[in-house]
Amino acid sequence: GMGGVGKTTLVKEVGKRAKALNLFDEVAMAVFAQTPDLSHIQQEIADFLGLKLTGQSLAGRANKLKERLSGNKRVLVILDNVWTQIDLEEVGIPSCCKILVSSRNQDIFNDIETKRNFPISVLPEQDAWTLFKDMAGRSIESPELRPVAQQVLRECAGLPLALKNL
């Protein structure tokens, strides 16, 4: 889905619920940038797992992560905001892990063997208006404010993040 549609909020909530429902023993998350820094990504995952990754090469850190993630615990690894193809082995994520990936780029999922893809789009107009009213208050329905509110709503283009941060 496009930026601002709520992918990060959604994957964080999935992680919380998966842990709360005891679906996984641990949930680890790493947020990517347009140009991924594998060392930083490894460190983020390690921090969630309580694992120290100091003074090692990228490959050494990957091996340590892989050992930890291949253990007896059920671990969900969330990779958020992935922009380009990633080599999970290079990061240190073994194939036995359950992985949740969010991305703006649908092509990312063509090369990863995903079981399911869930496209996320902007809110339909009625849902956007309901969220906008919840955020701004019912006063926006007054005859004086409604035209302005509708213009603002059009400018937000159904993006939940834009509507929520008004």
Summary of the structure (lengths in Angstrom):
residues: 166
radius of gyration: 19.7
end to end distance: 20.9
largest distance: 64.7
contacts: 454
relative contact order: 0.16
helix: 47%
strand: 10%
